[in-house]
Amino acid sequence: MMEAETTTKDIDKVMNNAWKAFHEYRKLPLKKRADFMRAMAVALEEGGDTLLEIAVSETNLPLARLRNERTRTAFQLTSYADACERGNWLEATIDTKHDENNKPLPGLRKMQVPLGPVVVFGASNFPFAYSTAGGDTACALAAGCPVIVKAHPAHAKTSDWVADIILQTARILNLPDGIFTHVHGGNETGKQLVQHPYTKAVGFTGSFAGGMALYNFANQRKDPIPVFAEMGSVNPVFILPGKIREDAETLAKNMAVSITLGSGQFCTNPGLMIAIKSEELDRFMSLLGEQIRLTEPATMLHPGIYNSYVEKREIALSQAKVETVAVAEHDALGNQGTPTIASVDAAAFIQNNLLHKEVFGPYSLMIQCDNLEQMQAVALSIEGQLTASVMATENDLHENVLLIESIKNICGRLVLNGVPTGVEVCQAMHHGGPFPATTDSRFTSVGADGIKRFSRPICFQNWSNDFLPEELKNENPLHIYRTVNNVLTKDPLI
Amino acid sequence: MMEAETTTKDIDKVMNNAWKAFHEYRKLPLKKRADFMRAMAVALEEGGDTLLEIAVSETNLPLARLRNERTRTAFQLTSYADACERGNWLEATIDTKHDENNKPLPGLRKMQVPLGPVVVFGASNFPFAYSTAGGDTACALAAGCPVIVKAHPAHAKTSDWVADIILQTARILNLPDGIFTHVHGGNETGKQLVQHPYTKAVGFTGSFAGGMALYNFANQRKDPIPVFAEMGSVNPVFILPGKIREDAETLAKNMAVSITLGSGQFCTNPGLMIAIKSEELDRFMSLLGEQIRLTEPATMLHPGIYNSYVEKREIALSQAKVETVAVAEHDALGNQGTPTIASVDAAAFIQNNLLHKEVFGPYSLMIQCDNLEQMQAVALSIEGQLTASVMATENDLHENVLLIESIKNICGRLVLNGVPTGVEVCQAMHHGGPFPATTDSRFTSVGADGIKRFSRPICFQNWSNDFLPEELKNENPLHIYRTVNNVLTKDPLI
């Protein structure tokens, strides 16, 4: 682990070690990778309250929330470890014929292999789950890639502590030195890490500006590398007429919780709501406003995020036709973000690109439409999102097929009658979405399919059984699913 | 279809049509997409010799070769159509619990959906298989994306003809107008197509310069889009000591054929050979030289490619320490490329980056190494490749594990005791590789897995069965493989 700003020479040493480790680590059986990840999960939980208290002191997040987050992080590690061993992500594919004695011929056999060292930039809002031992690290390790984490400066001590846990686990399991490295530093360190010749991919969770900077660094390389940057979004919630008539109270309660959860510091925070002007909408807004006014402000992650919230909120509220609907009544202290709801009419929203941008914090803007056509126009004007939600009765859904299709087209996850906050870790989860939600809509950063970000196919042509990797041998010794002559099967080739 | 240079206004019209078509086409059942592709395949073959003769006149390729290529193109269309319907590429994934009556709850359900209109730039060397109705078009259509093909100027008439076949097939099947568009134009047209807001992905097969230009155009967009550019490579062939001792005659014969096949105009042409200095190598070179001297030069695709070959060959041959080993004895006429073999010692090769670059044509360079360590150094110095081949006995393989690992790391397809030319169309094929072979090593441009380039996941959270797409409904009406609670199955959810 390195303290203070990492120098160019240090980075070269780090990346050389990672490169060396790569050649050993990628040859380890899947089970060894999985065992490493499981041991990390156990060691992380063993960090006990001491570790949690460090995180509390750095992030201002409540202990209970951080405890849950650490459990989630451990769960990610073990469930991706299971997926790593299960091996579906390897997409083992065999096309082969048989010889005159009906023995399988070598033919063509394909599987995923790791890309190489992956540089991970953690998120300020998830000191455990999307940081040092978080989702990107877990996916890269499962794929067979060494990981270099640049500590988030806002929780550098937590990151140090977690890094120690990982390094110690690696040592106990006799894993190659360089399989995991933790570095500190600023933008220049980040740039050098992304542009080092031995870096083969980048994982990032954070702001649009941060993600795009890394993306551009990667594209300036002599050999561009893939960057998966999850850059947040405004997660529009479309509230259809039937639903608002039927269920305004519950809706208002649920939306208020989702908007203010964790002081709004989630990439899935619902920053936009869209509904049609009506008495029911007025009622909903008044119910939602009540909830917001009663919400106690909570301290934000760090002064930078707080100041940015204050500034962006103020700018948003000062835009033409934007009206402040409700503000939390409790005085905000220190770095507490004030829960706020505003409203604007659809025409003004469509014309003003600034209103489409994320105000990271406990803030949401209701877009009031004249009719369904205008709601559709709003949907078409919104850029790529991690999530979109539809609050609708069955009848609403039947009557708004085109609108739903348009909404589907801008998001990675489409929620029906639920809030966007709360990202379950499971294989069917997709946490990604069209640009600018991420830099590559084809991949997810939550769920075991995130492993695929850091692997690529290799095809073995005409290799005799003895020299093939276990994954592709006739006997299928790992007992994994493989596509053999277009059929998915666990059967050996005989 | 548009003649001559396409204007900005035309492009806007084309892309608007494609965008409109996208919203209809992506909703069609997989079977309709597959039927369209199968009908295209039939219509293509029905183009008869007239179509082949146009292609002969534009490309100078032999009629028999073009007939085979067209059959391959039809096979691509039908086999990707089959894969489209089989639906494994959808990666349908369901995580769900059951209620108290043991009925499946909505939960989270994920599948691939199309990205949007795809712009395809065909290859000069494959007027059918990697052009208008080629692999990229087939993959995009299977994924549910409308396609806009920019005709390759070197075979614009063939392209027109094939485009007419596609358009007529689409009309007969009543498919949305704008599902396929054929445009002509130069670099500016290409740039405008890549940068149009409605373009969501790009497929390209061709030169490094061409691919990188498109890649950079795409990254300059406000919303960068994925570009899959297959930019060729030098396909190194590592000949190990045991093999060259055992089998020099056959090796020489096979290498000569592979080097000169189609006048060397394949992206899998073996442009580099690597072996260890020895009497056996001298013998191999003399055998190979004999074969090359007897090879009849063939006319290249067009004057541009011929001139480039002449120029690059001359520059390569004039580099320090490069010796010309053999040149075809028949006089080259008109635009015929002269088959040529050269030789250089490993140290000179490693130092001279120019020698690492493709000389597109019937040319190959033997890198002579002092020993296995130097062969390993050569392997480490070579950049990303579509393929690498290893000519080896079992003993060679046992004794060179590290070398094989290094070679594996630079290529997309690893051939044992075979030449790299000849790319089978099947699911286990991987035609891709680390940069600069392609702009994204995680995808293939041959085989049905190429469909994944043009799709992205979407996750449906809490959607009741009635409103889910067929692919994700409890009943599994399409009878596709799905990962349900981490288990691959075709079973319905009950």
HADDOCK unambig.tbl for C-alpha pairs under 7 A between the chains (distance, minus, plus):
assign (segid A and resid 93 and name CA) (segid B and resid 427 and name CA) 6.94 0.50 0.50
assign (segid A and resid 93 and name CA) (segid B and resid 428 and name CA) 5.06 0.50 0.50
assign (segid A and resid 94 and name CA) (segid B and resid 428 and name CA) 5.37 0.50 0.50
assign (segid A and resid 95 and name CA) (segid B and resid 428 and name CA) 5.62 0.50 0.50
assign (segid A and resid 108 and name CA) (segid B and resid 428 and name CA) 5.64 0.50 0.50
assign (segid A and resid 108 and name CA) (segid B and resid 429 and name CA) 6.41 0.50 0.50
assign (segid A and resid 109 and name CA) (segid B and resid 428 and name CA) 5.41 0.50 0.50
assign (segid A and resid 110 and name CA) (segid B and resid 428 and name CA) 5.25 0.50 0.50
assign (segid A and resid 110 and name CA) (segid B and resid 429 and name CA) 6.93 0.50 0.50
assign (segid A and resid 223 and name CA) (segid B and resid 435 and name CA) 6.04 0.50 0.50
assign (segid A and resid 223 and name CA) (segid B and resid 436 and name CA) 6.81 0.50 0.50
assign (segid A and resid 412 and name CA) (segid B and resid 457 and name CA) 6.77 0.50 0.50
assign (segid A and resid 412 and name CA) (segid B and resid 458 and name CA) 4.84 0.50 0.50
assign (segid A and resid 412 and name CA) (segid B and resid 459 and name CA) 6.26 0.50 0.50
assign (segid A and resid 413 and name CA) (segid B and resid 458 and name CA) 5.55 0.50 0.50
assign (segid A and resid 413 and name CA) (segid B and resid 459 and name CA) 4.48 0.50 0.50
assign (segid A and resid 413 and name CA) (segid B and resid 460 and name CA) 5.95 0.50 0.50
assign (segid A and resid 414 and name CA) (segid B and resid 459 and name CA) 6.08 0.50 0.50
assign (segid A and resid 414 and name CA) (segid B and resid 460 and name CA) 5.03 0.50 0.50
assign (segid A and resid 414 and name CA) (segid B and resid 461 and name CA) 6.00 0.50 0.50
assign (segid A and resid 415 and name CA) (segid B and resid 460 and name CA) 6.12 0.50 0.50
assign (segid A and resid 415 and name CA) (segid B and resid 461 and name CA) 4.65 0.50 0.50
assign (segid A and resid 415 and name CA) (segid B and resid 462 and name CA) 6.25 0.50 0.50
assign (segid A and resid 416 and name CA) (segid B and resid 461 and name CA) 6.25 0.50 0.50
assign (segid A and resid 416 and name CA) (segid B and resid 462 and name CA) 5.47 0.50 0.50
assign (segid A and resid 416 and name CA) (segid B and resid 463 and name CA) 5.58 0.50 0.50
assign (segid A and resid 427 and name CA) (segid B and resid 93 and name CA) 6.96 0.50 0.50
assign (segid A and resid 428 and name CA) (segid B and resid 93 and name CA) 5.07 0.50 0.50
assign (segid A and resid 428 and name CA) (segid B and resid 94 and name CA) 5.38 0.50 0.50
assign (segid A and resid 428 and name CA) (segid B and resid 95 and name CA) 5.63 0.50 0.50
assign (segid A and resid 428 and name CA) (segid B and resid 108 and name CA) 5.66 0.50 0.50
assign (segid A and resid 428 and name CA) (segid B and resid 109 and name CA) 5.42 0.50 0.50
assign (segid A and resid 428 and name CA) (segid B and resid 110 and name CA) 5.26 0.50 0.50
assign (segid A and resid 428 and name CA) (segid B and resid 459 and name CA) 6.95 0.50 0.50
assign (segid A and resid 429 and name CA) (segid B and resid 108 and name CA) 6.43 0.50 0.50
assign (segid A and resid 429 and name CA) (segid B and resid 110 and name CA) 6.94 0.50 0.50
assign (segid A and resid 429 and name CA) (segid B and resid 459 and name CA) 6.30 0.50 0.50
assign (segid A and resid 430 and name CA) (segid B and resid 457 and name CA) 6.77 0.50 0.50
assign (segid A and resid 430 and name CA) (segid B and resid 458 and name CA) 6.46 0.50 0.50
assign (segid A and resid 430 and name CA) (segid B and resid 459 and name CA) 5.51 0.50 0.50
assign (segid A and resid 435 and name CA) (segid B and resid 223 and name CA) 6.04 0.50 0.50
assign (segid A and resid 436 and name CA) (segid B and resid 223 and name CA) 6.80 0.50 0.50
assign (segid A and resid 441 and name CA) (segid B and resid 456 and name CA) 5.94 0.50 0.50
assign (segid A and resid 442 and name CA) (segid B and resid 455 and name CA) 6.65 0.50 0.50
assign (segid A and resid 442 and name CA) (segid B and resid 456 and name CA) 4.28 0.50 0.50
assign (segid A and resid 442 and name CA) (segid B and resid 457 and name CA) 6.34 0.50 0.50
assign (segid A and resid 455 and name CA) (segid B and resid 442 and name CA) 6.67 0.50 0.50
assign (segid A and resid 456 and name CA) (segid B and resid 441 and name CA) 5.93 0.50 0.50
assign (segid A and resid 456 and name CA) (segid B and resid 442 and name CA) 4.28 0.50 0.50
assign (segid A and resid 457 and name CA) (segid B and resid 412 and name CA) 6.77 0.50 0.50
assign (segid A and resid 457 and name CA) (segid B and resid 430 and name CA) 6.77 0.50 0.50
assign (segid A and resid 457 and name CA) (segid B and resid 442 and name CA) 6.33 0.50 0.50
assign (segid A and resid 458 and name CA) (segid B and resid 412 and name CA) 4.84 0.50 0.50
assign (segid A and resid 458 and name CA) (segid B and resid 413 and name CA) 5.57 0.50 0.50
assign (segid A and resid 458 and name CA) (segid B and resid 430 and name CA) 6.46 0.50 0.50
assign (segid A and resid 459 and name CA) (segid B and resid 412 and name CA) 6.27 0.50 0.50
assign (segid A and resid 459 and name CA) (segid B and resid 413 and name CA) 4.47 0.50 0.50
assign (segid A and resid 459 and name CA) (segid B and resid 414 and name CA) 6.09 0.50 0.50
assign (segid A and resid 459 and name CA) (segid B and resid 428 and name CA) 6.94 0.50 0.50
assign (segid A and resid 459 and name CA) (segid B and resid 429 and name CA) 6.28 0.50 0.50
assign (segid A and resid 459 and name CA) (segid B and resid 430 and name CA) 5.51 0.50 0.50
assign (segid A and resid 460 and name CA) (segid B and resid 413 and name CA) 5.95 0.50 0.50
assign (segid A and resid 460 and name CA) (segid B and resid 414 and name CA) 5.02 0.50 0.50
assign (segid A and resid 460 and name CA) (segid B and resid 415 and name CA) 6.12 0.50 0.50
assign (segid A and resid 461 and name CA) (segid B and resid 414 and name CA) 6.00 0.50 0.50
assign (segid A and resid 461 and name CA) (segid B and resid 415 and name CA) 4.65 0.50 0.50
assign (segid A and resid 461 and name CA) (segid B and resid 416 and name CA) 6.25 0.50 0.50
assign (segid A and resid 462 and name CA) (segid B and resid 415 and name CA) 6.25 0.50 0.50
assign (segid A and resid 462 and name CA) (segid B and resid 416 and name CA) 5.47 0.50 0.50
assign (segid A and resid 463 and name CA) (segid B and resid 416 and name CA) 5.59 0.50 0.50
